[in-house]
Amino acid sequence: MRLLIVGQLQGQLGLATKIAIERGAKVTHAGNIEMALAELRSGRGADLAMADVTLDIGQLVRGLAAERICTPVVACGIGTDARRAVDAIRAGAKEYLPLPPDPELIAAVLAAVADESHQLIHEDEAMSAVLALADQVAGSEASILITGESGTGKEVMARYIHKKSARADKPFISVNCAAIPENLLESELFGHEKGAFTGAIARRVGKFEEADGGTLLLDEISEMDARLQAKLLRAIQEREIDRVGGTKPVKVNIRIIATSNRDLAEAVRHNTFREDLLYRLNVVNLRLPALRERPKDILALARHFAHKYAEANSVPHRPIAAVTERLLISHPWRGNVRELENTIHRAVLLSTGGEIVPEAIRLPDGTQVGNGITSQPGGAVQLAIENAAVVTRGLVGRTVAEVERDLILDTLDHCLGNRTHAANILGISIRTLRNKLREYSQSGLAIPNPGETRLAG
């Protein structure tokens, strides 16, 4: 865990630093935002930035975004300055921590950053076999290619391998090759010198150098263009890189893990992926089975997510009803673990009884999970068919706007007026939700305030 402290705060951040180090964090310090950005450009990196709330948090967040540095920001300040705390959150800070620091609160924030979304939960034999192979090769220096459908947990597996390797105490750096524009990916990977291109205002160390000594994850490697593939191949072979605009090569010591949800052998046949690069990356292949291929994991993960999101949202933990478990196993889960996680998060917030029942297991459009299932035996199929019929009958004769309005307001009721939770469940931005609510209010509808429902409001 790498923590960057930004600012002074009359010595209180010094105490926070001491607590963080005692909790296992590697801490660096920057006196202001410019120094913080320079520190992150240098390649030393950080998993979390803890910044003085009196600084311009918006400037820091915008600076990180402009340079594509994915470091979350937590604001902190002396006492409980509510106005500054709210402004910091609106500017993009993830949390606000009051100072003097509480050791347990700092520990909780560090643990959340270090562990969130990286737990590898499994019970199924199909996943156990993959993990056995991962354990066998984790201690080696071999490049690993992790393949599987979107949402199966390829990055989670990559982090698992890193933690099991001899490089576990060194950086784990991830680059999503599909998310970064083609003309920027070269600079992102290899870095650039000042003035190398328009907008290169200072030297920027790339992900290869930032990962030096550790592991570099190239996520969705299949989306990299052919020219850059050639430069990547040389970097892997020679263990050195050239910064954009640089005049001399830079030695790097990293282990490469790559992921793809596409068939790279097929991409080679279509001349969209270099065969020699595939050989370099695919020393060991780990294929993650789709969630529908490991049914025991569906229930293990569902129970885990039910606990996780009940705690995260401060709602009572409800066990998953047996009939709901049968429904979950019957669903095809085309989005795999990611889809299951979102569905259970939604169910935790929608549930009102003593258990999570089938009525709470809904897709983002409001329909119940289970529609279209024909291949599974018994009651779960019939339940899915019946639920689908009920939902369909309820929609006939209504406009799309009416259905959308009722879904938004019902979800807001279930979230007790919490706009952020409702927007997450609905899969829309908080700004879109607020615009919709303003529109409904202007038409005369009652809109619940935070902590209320329409009935209670």
N, C-alpha and C positions, 0 to 999 in steps of 0.2 A: 504494500500500500504506500503510494507516494503522495505526500501532502505538501501543497504550496501555500504558505502563509503570506498574505498580502496586506501590508499596512503596519501600524504601530500600536494604537490603542493603549497608551500609557502603561505598557508592560503587561496588560492582561493577555495579549496574544502570546507573550512569552510563557505564561502559565499554561495556556492551551497547547502550545508546542510541547512543553514538558509532558503533559498528559498524553498527547498523541504518540510521542516517542515511547513512553512507558507501555502503550498499547500496541507497539510493534510497527508504527508508521515510520517511514523515512521522510524527514521534514527538511524543506528548503524555505528560504525567506526572501521576499522581495518588498522593498520599501514603498513602492507605488505601482500603478497599473502599467506604466511603460516598462519598468524593470520586470514585472511579472510576465509580460508578453515576450520580452527579450529572453527571459529564462526558459520559457516554453519553446521558443524558436530554436534555442540552442540544442535541443534534442534530449535534455535531461528529463523533460516530461513530468506530468503529474496526473494522478487519478482523481484528485479533488483539489480545488482552490478554496481556501477559507479567507474571505476578504473583509476588511474593515468597512462597515456600512456607511461611514462618512465619506468614503471614496465614491467615485462615479461608477457604480456597479453596471449600469447600462453600457458605459464605455468599455468595460472589461468584457462583458458578454458579447458585445458587437465585435470587439477586436478578435475574440476567440473564433466567432463565427466567420469573420472575414478571412481568417487564415486557416479555417477548417481544422481547428484544434478542439477536439471533443473532450474537454475537461469541464465537468459540472462545477458550478460556483455555489458556495454557501456563504451568506452574509452573516456577520456577527457584530455586535455592538454592546456597549456598556449599558446595563439596565434594560428597560423595556420601552424603547422609543418606538411606539406603535406606527407613527407616520413614516419614519425611515424604514422600518421593517416592511411595511406594505409596499413602499416605493421600490425597495430592493427586489421583492418577489415579482412585482410587475415588470421590473427591468430584466428579469430572467434568472434571478437566483433561485435555486431549488428549495432552500430552507433559510430560516433566520435563527441563529443561536444567540441567546443573551449571554453576556459576560458580567461577572466572573464566570468562568466555565465550570459546568458540572461534569465530573469525570465520566459518569455513566451515560450522559447525553452525548458527549463527544465519542465515546466508545460505540454507541448505537449508530451514530452517523457514519463512522469509519467502517463498521461492520456491514451497514447497508450498502455502501459503495463497493466494498470488497467482495461481497458474497451475493448480492441481489442478482437473480436470473442466472446464476452460474451453478446451482445445485443440480447434481445428476441423480435423479430419482428413477429407480427401475426395479422391477420384480420379474419381468418376463425373460424366459430363457434365450430368446432371440437377441435381446439387448445384452444379456450376460455374456454371450459368446463374443460380441463386438468388444465389450469391455475387457474381456480376457486378453484379446489380441492387443488392445490399446495398452494394457498394463505391460505386456511382453515387450513392446517396442518403445514405450515412453522414455526409457533410460538411454536409448540410443541417440545418435546424431542424425538419423535418417530423416529425409523429407517425407512428409505424410500427406496424402490426398484423402480428404474426407468427402464422401459423396452421399447423396440422399435428397429426397424431396424437400421443398421449402418448408421450414418450420419443424424439421425433425430434431433440431438441436445440434447442428454442426459446430457452431461457435462454442457451445457449452462443452462439447467433446474436445475441441481444441484446447480450451482452458484446462480441462481435466488432464490432458496429456502434458501440458506445460507444468502443472503443479506436481506431476509425478516424475518429472525429468530432473536432471542435474542442474538445469537452468531455473529452477523454481523460484529462487530468490532474485532473479534478474527480471527485466521488463517483459511483459506480454503486450505486444502492440498489434492492434487489429486495423486493417484497411479494407473497406468495402469497395471493391473495384467497380461495382455496378452503380454505386451512389455518387461517384465523383466524376465530373465531366472529363472526357477524354483528354482535352487540352490542359487539364490541371493535374491529372493523375501522375504524370512523370515527375512534376515538382513535388507532389505529395510523397511519392515513394523515395526519390533520390535527393530531394532538397534542391535549393538554388542559391546562387550568389546574388548579392545586391546588384540591381540593374540588369539582371539576366533577361528580363522581359518587362513589359509595362505592368506596374503594380508591385514589382519586386523591390520593396522599399528597404529591405535589409536581408542579410543572409538568413536562410531558413534551413535548418537541418531536417532531412526527410526521415521517413519511418524506418528505413534501413539502419540509419545511424542511431535513431532513438531506441531501436530494439537491440543495439549492440550488446552481446553477451547473453541475450535472451532469445525470445521466440517472436517471429513475425508471422501473423496470420493474414493471408491473402484471401479474403472472402469473395466468393463468386468470381474466381479467376478466369472463368470462361468469357467474361465480358470485357477483358482487356484486348486492345487492338493489336494487330500483328506487329507493328513497329515497336511498340513497347514490350511485346513478348520477347523480341530479340535482345533488348537491353536487359530485361529481367534474366534471361538465360545466361548472359555473360556475367551478371552479378552473382548468380548462384554458382556458376562454374569457377569464377576467379576469386570469389569472396571479396570483391571490391566494387565500388560504385563511382559514378561520375555525377557530381552535382550539375544541374542545368546551369550553364555559363561558367562552370569550373574549368580549371586548367590542369589539375592533377587528380588522379584517382584516390579514393579514400577506402582503406581497408575496413571490413566489417566482419564480425564473428556472430552469426545468427543461425538459428534453425528455422527452416521454412515449413509452415503448415498451410495448405491451400484447401479451399472448399469449392464445391460446384454442385448445383442441382441439375446440371445438364450432363449428357453423355459426352465426355471429352474425346473418346475414341471416334464417335460419330462426327464431332466437330473437326477432328483431324482429317477425316475422309472428305469433309466439305471445305477443306483448306481455310477454316476460320481459326484453327488453333495449331500451333507448331508441334510436330510430333516429337522433336528432340526436347522441347520444354516439358511435354507430358512425361517423357521418360525420367527427366530430372525430378519432377514433382512426385511422381507415382512410384516411389521406392516401396512404400507400403500403402495399400488402399484400405480404408475403413469405410464400408458402406453401412450407413445407418438405416435400419428398416423403417418403413412408414409406420405410423402409430397403429393403423388397422392391422398390421402384421405382428403386433405385440400387444394383444388384448389385456394381458395382466398389467401392463404399464398404464393403460387407460385409467383403471381404478386407482392405482397407486398415485398417479399424478393428480387425478381429480381430488382425492382426499388431501393431498399436499396443498393444492391450490385453495381448497376450501378453508383449510386452517390459515394459510398465509393471508388471504384477502379478508377473512373475518377479523384477524388481528390488525391488518393494515387500515381497515375502515372502521375499527372500533365498534363492530357489531357482534352479536352473540354467535359463537360457533355452532353451526347446525350440521349434524351428520347427513350423509347422502342416503336417501331412502333406497331400499333394495330395488324397487321398480325403476327408480331413476338410474341406478347403476346398470341395469339391463338395457335401458335406453341408450346410455352412454356407450356401452360396448357395441351396440348395433349400428351406431352412426359411423359413416365412412371416414370422417375427419380428414377431408382433403387438405386442410390447412395444418394438419398434424398437431404437434404439441402447442404451437402458438395459438391455433384455433381453440383447442381444448382449454388453454389457460384463460383466454378472453371469455369463453363461454361460462366457465366456473366463476370467474370474477363477477360477471353479470348476474349469475344465479345467486351468489352470496348477497348481493345488494337487493335483488328482487324478492328473496325469500322472506316470509313473514311467520311461518309456523315453526314447529319443532324440528322439522327435517327439510332438506332440499328436495322438493318434489318435482315431477316432470314438468309441471306448468312453469317452473322457473328456468328451465333449460331452453333458452331461446337464442336464435341467431340474431345478428345485428338488425335485420329487417323486421324483427318482432315475431317471426314464425318459430314454431317449436322445433328443436332438434329431433330428427327422426324422419323427416319428410323424404320420400323417395326410396326408403329401404325396402328391398325385396329379397335379399339373399340370406337374411338371418332368420332362424327358426323362432316359433313360439310367440309369447305374449308381447315382447318388445316391438315386433313388427306390427302386430295388430294395434298396439297402443299408438305407434307412430302414425299409422294410417288414420286412426280415429282422430288423433290430435290435428293432423293435417286437414281433415275434412271440416272439423270445427272452425279452424282458423280461416279456411277458404270461405265457408258459409258466412262468417262474420265480416268478410271484406266485400262480398258481392253487393253492388248497388251504391258503393261509397266512392268518393273521389280520392285521388292520391293525397291531396292536401288535407282532407279530413282524417285519413289514416295516419299521416305523418303527425298531425296536430295531437291526436289522441295518444300516439306512441310517445311523443315528447313529454306530454303532460303526465301520463301514467308513470313514465320512468322518473320524472322529477318527484312525483309523489313517493315512489318507492325509495328514493334517495333523500327523503325528508327535506326537499328543497335545495340540496347541495348541487350547485351548478356544475362544479368540476367533475364530480362522480357521474352525474347524468350525461355530460358530454362524452366521457370515456366510454360509458356503456353504449351510447348511441353511435359512437364512431365518428363524431363531428367535432369541430373546434369549439372552444368556449365562446368565441366571438359569434359563430353561426348560431349557437344555442341562444345567446343573449338577444340577437336580432330577431329570432323566431319568437321568443318570449315577449319582446317589446311589441311585435306585431299582434300577438294574441291579446295582450293587455289592452292595446288600443282598440281592439274589436269588442272589448267588454268582458273578456274571460278573466276569471280569478287566477292569479299566478301565485303559487306558494312562495313565501319567503324562506330563507335558510332556517332549518329546524322545524318547518311546518309541512303540512299537506294541504290540499285544497279543502278537505273536509274540516281540518283543524284551523285553517287560516281564516 
